[in-house]
Amino acid sequence: MNTGIQAPPGIWWKPAHRSEKVWVGIAFAWCMVLFAMMPLWHLKGEQNPAGLRYKVDPQRYMERTQEFITAYQVGEDNGIPVVAPPPGSEVYLVGMMWRWTPVLKLQKGATYRLHLSSMDVNHGFSLYPINANFQVVPGYDYGLKVTPTETGDLRIVCNEFCGIGHHMMVGRVIVEDSAAAPAVPAAPANGGAE
Ligand code: CUA
């Protein structure tokens, strides 16, 4: 009996058993399959974003976002403006230490151009519970064509470490049925916000 205190029987340097070799072969072959899937999925998969990237001055981007907020604000959620842009519009979202501005209220089935940029450092746009991830980079405007396919109250979680408040950097996207009447946001709204 081997108690674990004694040295194991000295056989490990003997040639591997045939079944072990077979399994190493299977594992290696599977590695190759997964390796091939990476470029294949990039070309054949439907998950690639049709994004456009432009260089942008962060201050200019902030001004554009402010114009956007002023034009379409419908309320406020914890001090963050809630914005309901019309279908087909240009939508601006800013990431900064440590919040996302504004809260977006979108319509299911409508198409928007979502612009993402950062005021300070790299942030990560990660939409929960949907698995959509994009880099939010200062100095660049990332324009994504988006069409929400489901209604919901979604969260934008920052998934790029950006400092001490990183874990608290949570934004919000609300997707409503286009038929639904424009509702007041769930959180206390500030009527005089606009
Ligand atoms: Cu922003 Cu982490």
Residues whose N, C-alpha, C, O or C-beta is under 5 A from the ligand:
A	BS01	CUA	N122 H123 G124 C158 N159 E160 F161 C162 H166 M169
